[in-house]
C-alpha cells in the first residue's frame, strides 16, 4: 500500500506588484555571497535519511507519473521515509515558485525555471552534496544546465537542482493513421512532414491535436522544434540561459514562427486548439483522433501501455535530409528549498534516483527517458519496436549531434504564462503575426531579465 499522500494545491493569486515585492523583501543573498545558504553547513557525515521517521514535503507537476513512482519505490526500500506530495500545473508552479519556496519551503520541488530562484537565495546550493555523492564525476554536461552563476546566467556557477532523467520532446504518431496516408516511415525532411500533414487533412484526419488552452501554450513545442530545424540550438540555449546579448527575434526563428503560422493557416491543428488542455490532447491522440502530437518522452511508457505497438516517435526533421537535428532535451529539474526541513534526505533521494538500479529502471519504463548518473550506470532492456525504444534512440541521436535545448518557456519565471502562451494563442486567433510574436516575447524577456 502506498504511503504517499497526494493533495492538490489551489493556485495562489499573486499580482505582479505583490509578487515582485514579496520576492524582493524575502530574498536571501544571491549565489556566491557570504549569506547564501548551502549544504556545507548541514552535512555532518555521509548524507543519509537516517533511521527516524521522515516525511518529505514534495511539490510536483501534475500529469507526470515518474516522481510519484520513484517516491513509492523509495519508501519500499526505506520504509522510514514517506512523502507528502502536492501537485500543480506547470504554469502554476512557475508563477508561484518564489512564494512557495519562501512561505512553505518544500524538501523537493519541480523547478520549471531556476535563474531568479537561485539569484534570490531561495534554492539550496547542492555542490556539497555533489562532492559527497560523487556527482562531480558524472559527465559535466548533465549538470551544467542546472548551474547558475552570480549574475543569474545558467551553465556555470553553483549547482541548484538535480534531474530525474533527461526529458526530450519530438513528434508522436499513430501508426494506423499514418499507414492510411501512405506514411511508412518517419519523414526525413521538413517538406516531407508538410506533405504528410496535408495528406492527413485531405483524408479527413486531424493532422495534429495539440494543447494550447488556458495558461499553457503547447504550440511552443512545435515552434521550438522548428527553431532547431531552421537555426542553431546553441543560440536558443544562450537566450534561455540569459547570456548577454541573446535574442530570440532572429531571422532563423522568424522562419520557424512563419512555418508554424503556415500550419495554422492550412488547418493542420484541431479547430479548437486554443481550448485544448494537455489531458484532452492525450485522450484524443490515444483514442486515434489525430495523426501527430508534439510531446515529450515522459509519455512513452503510457503510450506503450495504452497503444501497444500502435504509436511511433520521431524528431522534428531538418530542412534537408541529413541536416543538423535538435530537440528540447533537458533534465526534469528538481530542487531543494534553501530552508527545507529535510534537505539531506531529499538530496539522498535525488542521488538514489540516479544510481539505484530499480530507480533507473523506473525512469526508463515510466518516464521513457535516459536517467541521470554515471556514464556506466545500469540501463534496463526495452522492447524492440516500442515507443520507449524510439525515444531512447532519439535521445542518443540528439546527444551525439549536440543538439539539446532547454525549453524556451524556462528563460524566465514569467515568460511562459505572460508572453509565450498569450502570443501563441493570439497567433492562432489571427491577432498576432510571427514577427510580432517574437518581437513581443523578446521585449517581455528584456524587461523581466532587467528586473
N, C-alpha and C positions, 0 to 999 in steps of 0.2 A: 504494500500500500504506500502511495506517495506521501511524503512528509512535507510536501511543498504546498503552501497556502498562497493562492493567487487572488489578488484583488485588483479592481480597476480604479485608477485614479482619474478623477474628473480633471479636465483641462483647467489650469489656473488662468483666469483672465487678467493679464498684466498689460497695462497700457505702455506705450513706448516710453513716455516720460518716467513713469514709475519703475519700469523695467531697468532703464539705464541708471536711474538714481539708486535703485537697490543694489545693483552690481557695483557702482562706484563707491557707495558707502561701506559695503560689506567686503570689498575685495581685499584679499591678503596681498602680501608683497609679490611682485612679479618673479618669473623664473630667474634663478641665479642670484637673487638678492639675499641679504642676510636673514630676512624674515621668512623666506619661503619654507613651507613645510615639506619634509621629505621623510622617507622611511628610515633613514640612518639613525634618527633619534628613537625609533621604535624597536629596532632589531636588538635582541639580547642573545641571539644564537642563531641556529638554523631556523628559518621561517617554518612555522607549522600552525595547525589549527588546535593543537593541544588535545587534551582528553576531556575537558569540561564541555558541557552543552553550549553550543554556539548557534545562534540564528542569524544567518547572513541576510541583510536587507538588500534586496535586488530590485532594480528598476530597468525593465527590459522593453523591447519593441514588440508591439502586437503583431501577430501573424507569422512569427519566426519560431519554429519549434525547437531549434537546436539548443539554445541556452537552457531551456527547461529540461530537455532530455539529458543534458550534461549534469544539471543540478540533481536530477533523480539518481543518476549513476554515482555521483559523488557521495550522496547521502547513503547509498547502498554500501559503498566502500568505507565511508567514515560516518557511522551512524550517529555520532555526537553532533554532527553538523546538519542543520536543516535550513531551508530557505523561505523567506517571506517575499514573494515575487509580486511586484506591481507591473502593469503593462500599459503602454500608451502608444498611439500612432507616432510615426517618425516626426511629423511636423510638430506635434505637441511636445515631444521630448526636446526637440530643437529649441522651441520657444521658451520652455520652462526650465531648461537645464541650469542656468545660473541660480535661479531661486531655489530649485530643488537641492542643489549641492550646498547651498548656504543654509536653508531652513531645516531640511530633513535629510542630511547627508547620507546617501546610501553607501553600503560597502562595495557594491558592484553596480555599475550603471552603463547602459548603452550610450555611446557618445557619437552622435551624428556629426558634431563639429567640435574641434578642440582648441583652436588658437586663442580665442578670447577667454575660454575657461582656464586654460593654463596660465595665460598672462595675468589673470585676475586672482591667481593663487587658490583656485577652487579645486584643483586636482592634485593628488599626491604624486610627487616625483618618485618614479619607480626604479630609478637607476640602482639604488642599493639592493633592491630585490633582483634586478637583472644580474648584478655581480654575484649575489648569494646563490642564485639558482643556475647560473651559467648561461643566461640568455645572450650575454655578450659574445658567446662562441657560436651562436647561430649566424646564418647569412645576414649580413648587415642590412640588406635591402628589406628584410622582413620587418624591421623595427623603425626604419628611417621615416616612414610616413606618420609615425606616432611620436616623433620628437618635435619639440617646439623651442625655439631659441628666445633670447631675452627681448627681441623685437616682435615676437608673435609669429614669425615665419616658421613654417614646418620644414622638416627634412634634417635639421640639426638641433643640437641642444639636448636638454634632459628628456627622458622618456616619461610620457604621461598616460600611456594606455598600453593595452595588450590586445591582440586579436584572437577571436575564436574562429580561426580559419580564414582563408582568403576568399572573399566573395567576388563573383565575376558576373557581368551581365552580357547578354547576347540575344539571340533570336530562337525561341522555341517554335516548333511547327508540328502540325497534325499530319502524320504520315498518310492517313487515308485520304484527307482532303488534298494533300499535295499530289497524290497519285491521280486524282481526278482531273487535275490541270496539267498533267504531264511532268511534274517535278519529281524526278527520280533520285536526285542528289542535291545537296545544298548549292546555292548559286556561288559561282566563282568571282563574279563581278557585281558591282552595284547596278549596272544595267540589266543583268540577268534577274536580280531581285526585283527591279522595277517591272520587268516583264511578268514575273510570277504574280506580283500584286495586281497588275492589270488583268491577267488571266483569271484570277480568283474573282475579282469584281464582275467581270463579264460573264462568269459562270454562275453568278448569283450567290457566291460565297463571300462572307465578310472577310476581307483580307486581314485586318488587324483589329483585335479587341484590346484596347489599352486603357488603363485607368488615367484619368486627368481631372477628376472631380474633387470638389472640396478644397482642402488646403494642401493637396499633394499632386503636383503636376507631373504625371507619369510620362508625358511626352518628352521630358528631359532625358529619358532612357534612349529613345531612338535619336534624339538630337545629338547627344554626346557620342553615340556610336558613329553617327555621320561625321562628326568632327574628326574622329580618328581616321575615317576614310579619306577625308579631304586635306587633313593637315598633320601637324606634329603633336604627338601626345605629350611630349615634354613641355611644350608651350602651354598646354592646357593645365598640366600639373603646376607649372610656375604660377599660374593665375590662382589655382586652388590653394597653393601654399603661401599666397600673398607675397610673392617675390617682388622686389621693387620694379616698377615699370611694367608689370604684367597687365595684359589687356585681353579680354575675351572678344572684343569687337575687332576681329581681323578679317582679311579677305577670305581666308580659308573657312573660318567659322561662319561667315556670311553665306558662303556657298552651301555649307551644311544646313543652315537655317532655311535657305531658299529651297533646298531639296525636300526638307520636311514640309514646308509650306506647299510644295507641289503635290506631295502625297495627300495632304489635307484637301487641296482643291480637286484632286482626282477622285475623292471619295473612298480612299483606301482604309480610313478608320471608321468605326461604327458611328452612326449618326449621332448617338448620344454620348460621344466620348467625353464631353465636358461634365457629365453627371455620373460617369462610371467610377466606382471606387475599386480598390485593389481586390477585395473579396469577389466582387461581381466580375471583374476581369478573369480571375482564376476560374470561377464557376463556368463562365461562358467558354473558356478555352477547353476545360476538361470535358464539358458537355458537347464538344465538337462544333461550336458555333462560330469559330474563326480559324483561319489557316495559320496565322502567325500571332506571336505575343512577344513583346520585348520585356524581358525579365531576367532574374538572376538565378544562379546555380543553387541558391538556397531552396528552390522548389524542385530540384532534381529528384530527391527521394520521394517526395509527394507525387510527382508525375509518374515515376516508375510504379508506384503503388496504385494510383488512380487510373492510369492509362498504360498498363504493361505492354511494352512493345509498340505503343501507338504514337509516341512523341519522339521528336528528334531535336537537335540543337546545333546551331552554327553561329560563328562570329559574324558581325557585320562585314560583308565582303569589301575589298578595296575597289578603287575605281578601275584599275587594270589588273588582270589576272596575275597573281604572283606578287602584287604590290605589298607595301607595308600594311600590317594589321595592328589594331589596337582595341582595347576594351576597358571599360570601367572594371578594375580589378584591384581591390584593396582589402586590408584586414577589416573584419567586422569588429570595430573598436569598442573596448570596454575599459572603463577607468575606475579608480577608487577615489572617493571624496577625500579632500585633504584632512577632514576631521572625522573620517569614518571610524566607527567604534571597533570594527573587526578587520582592520586593514591587512594585518599579517595573514589571517586566514583567507581573505579574499585573494591576496597575491598567491598564496599556496594553491588555491583553486585554479587560478589562471595558469600557473605552471603545470599543474596536473593535467589540465585540458590539452596542453600542447605536447605532453610527454608520455602520458599513460596510454597503454595500448588500446584499452577498451574505449577511452575517451576519443582517441584518434579515429577509431572505427566508427563511432557515433558521428563524428564530424563529417566523415565521408558519406556514410549511409543516410544520415538525416539531413546534413547540411549541404551535401553534394559538392563540397569544396575541399581543397587541399589544406590540411592542418598547418598551423604554425609549428615551430620547433626545429630541432636539429636536422641537418640535411639528410642524415641516415635514419630518421625516425620511421617507425613501422607504418606501412601502408597496407590496408586490407585489400583483398581482391574484390573486384566488382564485376557484375555480369556483363559479358560482351553484348553489345548492341543496346545497352540500357542508356537512359538519359544521363545517369551519373557518369558512365564511362565517357560519354560525349563531352560533358562539361569538364571533366578532369583532363581530357586530351586537349580541349581548347585552352584550358588554363596553362598547360605545359607549353602550348604554342605561343601564347602571349608572353610567358616568361622568357622563352627563347628569343622572341622578337623584341624584347624590352619595350613592350607596347602597353604596359599597365598604366591606367589613370585612376586617380581618386575620383569621387563623384563631384560634379560641378555644384551640387547642392550643398557641399560641405565647405565651400570657400569662406563663408562667414556664418554666424549663428542665425542671421535673419534672411539671408539671400534666397533660400528656397521658398519659404512661406510668403515673403513680402515682395519678391521680384520674379524669380523663375516661374512660379506657379501662376500668378495673375497674368503675366505676359504671355505664357503659353496658352492659357485659356482664351485670352484676347486674340491670339493668332488664329485659333480655331474659329472664333466668332467673327472673324474678319475685321476686328477692331485694332489690329496691330500688324505691322509689316515685319519681315525678317530683319531688315536693317534697324527698325525701331526697337525690336525686341532686344537685340544685342546692345544698342545704344543705351536703352533704359537700364538693363542689368548692369552694364559697366558703370553707369552713373551711380546706381544704388550701391554697388560694390565699393566705389571710391569713397562715398560718404560713410559707409559702415567701417571700412578699414581705417579711415582717417579719424574715427571717433576716439 
